[in-house]
Amino acid sequence: MTDRTRTRWGVAAALTCSLLLPGCIADGDAPPPEPEPEASATLPPRIRLGDVSVSGSALAQRAGLYMCGDSIVASAPAGGIEADSFVVFEPATGQGDITEVQLPRRMRPNARWLLTTQCVAEGGEPIISVAYQEMPLTPTGGAGIRAAYSLDGERLWMRDDLNQAGAVVEDVLVLGAAPEHPETAVDLRTGDTVATFDPAVQSRTVVASDRMVVRGLSGPPLLTTLTGEEIATLRQAASFTADGDLLFASTPAALPDPTAPTEPAEPTGDQNGAGLTDASPSPSPTQHTAPGDRSGLPQGEVRAYSLRTGEPQWSLRLAPDPLGMPTVEPRTGIVVIVDVNGVAHGISPVTGRREWRTPTELENPRVTAANGIVLFDNVDEPFQKLVDARTGLPLPEPREPIADLQRLGALQIVDGLPTVASPAQLRRPPTTEDPPG
């Protein structure tokens, strides 16, 4: 065999070895280097809850801090969180995973972008609803995206054609009308459009568990289904709140309804302060007229409708005027409305009877409620007031400001560290200080 033949046989053997027997190695040859393993899914960066900088008086809206399911969520503008990210923390360990909101390639984050997130806990596992919009926010929008993420950072969907201001009720995102986009309802779990409404109608929307919608600012409000089927015409109101099978409307006296027929005054069981006991809180010091004498004060109204039929269920006249949107405490169902004097009224959702009233000691307070507790506070003041939703009687002032009140208790900032307080802690009776010794 010539040298050239040996060479040919050697090449053929090498090719056979490499093609058929990947494990065979010629004598004296070093094994080939193993290929680098492909990187699996990159683990999300982590952060400790103690690294999130918030002041002791920070509220949920200002700190971007709230509860979602059994987790704590932080997003900008909480210190230590990037402007295009949010973090989901485990309260037991204080460890959290950072989720960066990925934008479409043509959209680049900069100082003019605002990220807001919101927990959606109805209809299944909790998810995070994300809005990322170019500032300043205007009715015509500018660029913006909407997205939904699971609590473990998985993006469920993203759309870049939803740049209107919107509200989340249960598992539906309802976006207001804009010149380039009609009012739209989007399923937050799939990103699919549930309904698109007539763009010629300026509207405000309330979505309830059976997905009824209140529409119309330029005329009488209409109660419709998401598919546009008209159920009933309602009386004019400044704001609506849906809860279960009921729709609650708040109408100040300054908002007349010229389209509605004149109705006689309806008995409500509380025309002269009936139903209030000696244990009920006293009226606000700024309310100079006696509770039973309302002749010198303008009277607004709170009204309840059936969400299935649109039929009125009850109405309650309030003096002075109601202020803002009715708030429903989920455990008791009590409807809470604050009047222009800062006095809160607790109303039975079934009968419309006013069960209690109490001064909030705040001007234009925010109202949140859970666990049979109603919280009154203001983003501009450190003072917070808690009352029992059944009686209106004040509960002890919280030792630390409450950032978020929800079914698990309260999210508080203790020495700069977010902490979850149980409902029992919120309801603890006042204690006397131990004598010095």
Stockholm file with secondary structure:
# STOCKHOLM 1.0

chainA/1-437         MTDRTRTRWGVAAALTCSLLLPGCIADGDAPPPEPEPEASATLPPRIRLGDVSVSGSALAQRAGLYMCGDSIVASAPAGGIEADSFVVFEPATGQGDITEVQLPRRMRPNARWLLTTQCVAEGGEPIISVAYQEMPLTPTGGAGIRAAYSLDGERLWMRDDLNQAGAVVEDVLVLGAAPEHPETAVDLRTGDTVATFDPAVQSRTVVASDRMVVRGLSGPPLLTTLTGEEIATLRQAASFTADGDLLFASTPAALPDPTAPTEPAEPTGDQNGAGLTDASPSPSPTQHTAPGDRSGLPQGEVRAYSLRTGEPQWSLRLAPDPLGMPTVEPRTGIVVIVDVNGVAHGISPVTGRREWRTPTELENPRVTAANGIVLFDNVDEPFQKLVDARTGLPLPEPREPIADLQRLGALQIVDGLPTVASPAQLRRPPTTEDPPG
#=GR chainA/1-437 SS CCHHHHHHHHHHHHHHHHHHCTTCCCTTCCCCCCCCCCCCSCCCCEEEGGGSBCCTTCCHHHHTEEEETTEEEEETTSBTSCTTEEEEECTTTCEEEEEECCCCTTCCCCTTEEEEEEEECSSSSCEEEEEEEESSCCTTCCSEEEEEEETTSCEEEEESSCCSCEEEETTEEEECCBTTBCCEEEETTTCCEEEECCTTSCCCCCCCTTCEEEECSSSSCEEEETTCCEEEECCCCSEEEEETTEEEEEECTTSCCTTSCCCCCCCCSCTTSTTCCTTSCCCCTTCCSCTTCCTTSCCEEEEEEETTTCCEEEEEEESSCEEEEEEECTTTCCEEEEETTSEEEEECTTTCCEEEEEECCSSSCEEEEETTEEEEEETTEEEEEEEETTTCCBCCCCSSCEEEEETTEEEEEETTEEEEECHHHHTCCCCCCCCCC
#=GC SS_cons         CCHHHHHHHHHHHHHHHHHHCTTCCCTTCCCCCCCCCCCCSCCCCEEEGGGSBCCTTCCHHHHTEEEETTEEEEETTSBTSCTTEEEEECTTTCEEEEEECCCCTTCCCCTTEEEEEEEECSSSSCEEEEEEEESSCCTTCCSEEEEEEETTSCEEEEESSCCSCEEEETTEEEECCBTTBCCEEEETTTCCEEEECCTTSCCCCCCCTTCEEEECSSSSCEEEETTCCEEEECCCCSEEEEETTEEEEEECTTSCCTTSCCCCCCCCSCTTSTTCCTTSCCCCTTCCSCTTCCTTSCCEEEEEEETTTCCEEEEEEESSCEEEEEEECTTTCCEEEEETTSEEEEECTTTCCEEEEEECCSSSCEEEEETTEEEEEETTEEEEEEEETTTCCBCCCCSSCEEEEETTEEEEEETTEEEEECHHHHTCCCCCCCCCC
//
